[in-house]
């Protein structure tokens, strides 16, 4: 299977879908056009931190353009976390989900809002399943839809707008998270017994499609910061 956006790369037993800033620019335009093609135009954006906030900012720039300086829409970030391993087929429960930062006090009644939820990827889908049931529906929005760049093939929640459904075993590396992905992949290799220099070389080769967008000094700093996080992990 070849991805519609980005490039697929393999490292040991894992496959990574690499999404550069150039890919993201194309995806934002395509996703924004999908949203605009189906009214109503949203006037409240709810995005999931962290990746959803990035996508939300980019998509609203495409949807509203210069009018983003006017008060014709609002954007709210929400922070939450999910633990459920959907591989065992168990449906999501309240125990699997926690809201760390929900809707502000003034947004408990959304009856005047056409709400658009934005995320980077729906993996298990539990986050939006629970947000809709526990936070969005009780606030009674005039309309509610969800948009994302990707959806995994095992997601229990299907967004109204998305660009590509990908296998759940693919790890997605978006260009806005270079330190996070470099750190987690380095740690995986170190835990498997690789020396840091060998692990770093493997990453540079595997993730070259993304790293090449950065200058050499920036890439070095990405690896330095990733190593710092690993060494200072508690």
Buried (B, 14 or more C-beta within 10 A) or exposed (E): EEBEBBBBBEBEEEBBBBBBEEBBEBBBEBBBEBBEEEEEEBBBBBBBBEBBBBBBBBBBEBBBEEEBEEEEBEBBBBEBEBEBEBEEEEEBEEEBBEBEEBBEEEBEEBEEBBBBBBBBBBBBBBBBBBBBEBBBEEBEBEBBBBBBBBBBEBBBBEBBBBBBBBEBEBBBBBBBBBBBBBBBBBBBBBEEEBEBEEBBEBBBEBBEBBBEBBEEEEBEBBBEBBBEBBEEEE
